């Protein structure tokens, strides 16, 4: 009888542990780098509060200095949710482990329901630069090596247009080529004359004077209202699929479904909060891996070419 009692207690303890594991008391919201820490946390605080109110789960905001920290956090079970993931960073995760995360949806522009954005090259408004060919012997900056618009797409464009690669400054075309660390740093670098030209991301729809409807320019205009009078875009990429909202696949399935439903509710019913966290006037729509396949293929091809 004592043995049976002991076994019963052990089973009950195991069941209690599993229930607790299925319903976490806290989760981690990952934020890509490229924006100052205070803004990163402030723009996502309402998300944490909404999830707490809906699911009674504390949401820790894990801001990072670069994209790779979030990639490794998702692969290493340290991050549970990202509101607007870089498509290239998603591709890096998918190529490493296609089962690591699930797609909640793609961020879609509220202005025209477009599902994409652009990589652009910025220069100072008063500069003489009008195209990529005018940038010879200048200082050029990318944002982050795991950014789609901040590196993957413009790097591919420069390799095709100029030849060479970043390591040899595209056959010596530029005096220097660097990573600034993020989109905000690229914008600041151009404004301050640290870089003659740099890249960032923008929807290219909506009001130009407001930095368009979504992107790094949109966020920066909040601090510098005259930004669009001080910079000029001399190149824009073809449309890139907008970033996805993703959740970790390590979460208990029932809780993950509840979290996904909560994020979708946030995007539809508290869109101002969702948009603030996502980086522009955006909502969620259904998506699949197929929408990001071209980015996945480009990342894979780039890795193979640089071996």
URFEN-V336400 format. One record per helix or strand. SS is the DSSP state (H for helix, E for strand). FROM is the first residue (numbers start at 1). LEN is the number of residues. If there is no record, write none. Layout:
SS;FROM;LEN + SS;FROM;LEN
This chain:
H;2;21 + E;26;6 + H;37;19 + E;58;6 + H;67;9 + E;81;5 + H;87;10 + E;101;9 + E;116;9 + H;132;4 + E;139;4 + H;148;15 + H;166;7 + E;176;4 + H;183;9 + E;197;6 + H;208;3 + E;214;2 + H;216;6 + H;227;4 + E;231;6 + E;240;2 + E;244;5 + H;253;17 + H;271;8 + E;280;1 + E;282;4 + H;289;17
